Amino acid sequence: MHYYIITGASRGLGKALAENILRQPDTVVVGVSRHATIEHDRYHHQPLDLSDILAVENNLHKVFPQRPDATSVTLVNNAAVIGEIGYMGEYGNDQFNFVFDVNVIAPAMLMNTFISAYGQLKCPRTILNISSGAAQRPIDGWAAYCASKAALDSLSQTAQKEQDLRGSGIRIRSLAPGVLDTSMQEHIRTAEAESFSEASRFAALHEQGKLVKTEDVAASIVAWLQRRDVSQSEQVVVRISDL
């Protein structure tokens, strides 16, 4: 059985990934999110608010039980928040706790527990962190988001180096999926120009139909995840065009 653990599986890219995977036989998806929006006999929902770090700590054992029948095990850290859009010094410090908890701390804990639980398995094991092009460039109004995604990229690179040195065979990647048509984009389009200088550009992407459908990106990601000829020498931080 091929097991997939996907955070943020209730909507957007996470839901598209889960639905794509469940169309294939011999797959089980564990969706980690606050709400369940998928009904399928091979879908198992683990209710969890990733901004509640204490709850994450207390429920990790439910997400990563022993999988003696596993043909492969994959963790997709997909859930993310952009937080309040605005310039530093113009919003509360609690925004940093919120964004970093969801975008870095929770994924780090999930990665750590995945490696601990499944490090000795002989089947293919993959951790895919959904990052962003914002990790690679400063975007005004998105300070916490940009920094959190850069941290996720670095975390992925360091964890992959460690697993290479251990010879565990675990594959870890951090993927920027492009500009997707999701609820996060809806939130971005509500930002005022004085808090986000690129507001008009992002609005234009929507108006011109240039946002990428989550179903299309999900199909590319799932096809890559299921390849068994992926070189361990590949770059850890990748874009969707690299797959």
Sequence and secondary structure as in RCSB ss.txt:
>XXXX:A:sequence
MHYYIITGASRGLGKALAENILRQPDTVVVGVSRHATIEHDRYHHQPLDLSDILAVENNLHKVFPQRPDATSVTL
VNNAAVIGEIGYMGEYGNDQFNFVFDVNVIAPAMLMNTFISAYGQLKCPRTILNISSGAAQRPIDGWAAYCASKA
ALDSLSQTAQKEQDLRGSGIRIRSLAPGVLDTSMQEHIRTAEAESFSEASRFAALHEQGKLVKTEDVAASIVAWL
QRRDVSQSEQVVVRISDL
>XXXX:A:secstr
 EEEEEETTTSHHHHHHHHHHHTSSSEEEEEEESS     TTEEEEE  TT HHHHHHHHHHHS   TT SEEEE
EE        S TTSS THHHHHHHIIIIIHHHHHHHHHHHHHTT  S EEEEEE  GGGSS  TT HHHHHHHH
HHHHHHHHHHHHHHHHT   EEEEEE  SB SHHHHHHTT  GGG TTHHHHHHHHHTT SB HHHHHHHHHHHH
T S   TTS SEEEGGG 
